[in-house]
Amino acid sequence: MIATDGYGKQALLFQALSHPVRLRILDILARQEACVCHLTAVLGQRQPYVSQQLAALRDAGLIADRREGTLIYYRLAEEQLVGLLDEAKNLATLGGQALDFPPIPEGAVANCPCPRCQELSTRGQPGKPEAVAARAHTTD
């Protein structure tokens, strides 16, 4: 489908947003940029699947990336997306039903080989990423 007018472009945007994993990726990226290996660890999904979802978000213009060595880091393309995601959560609760969102870990993620998680793990007790996250909040 080629978006030739405003409604077509809006439809493409909503199509990209109409997938739960893509919404979770955007929620993660609203907090901080992340590489594929980090997203894979947080989501508990295989790398090809996460890459496929990232490609859909990138094609829709919702995320941007930057390369650092062999890693590619992803971030929201526009800060306005944070408000859009928050508003979508608000609209989803209009019927009075509470929403349950899986937690997004802060600090090091177990089994994540990304440099950020490795650095956080080495600052704290090995194998205790929760302690690292707690300490990171008290020292910053």
Number of C-alpha atoms within 10 A of each C-alpha: 7 7 11 8 9 9 10 13 15 12 14 17 16 12 13 19 19 11 11 9 16 18 16 20 24 24 17 21 20 19 13 13 19 20 20 19 22 23 25 20 17 21 17 10 13 13 16 11 12 19 15 12 18 23 13 16 23 18 14 16 14 19 21 17 16 12 10 9 6 6 14 15 18 22 22 24 16 12 11 10 16 16 11 11 17 12 11 11 13 11 10 13 11 9 7 7 8 9 10 6 8 8 9 14 13 18 20 27 24 17 14 17 14 18 14 15 20 16 14 20 23 14 14 18 12 11 14 15 23 18 17 22 18 13 14 15 10 7 6 5
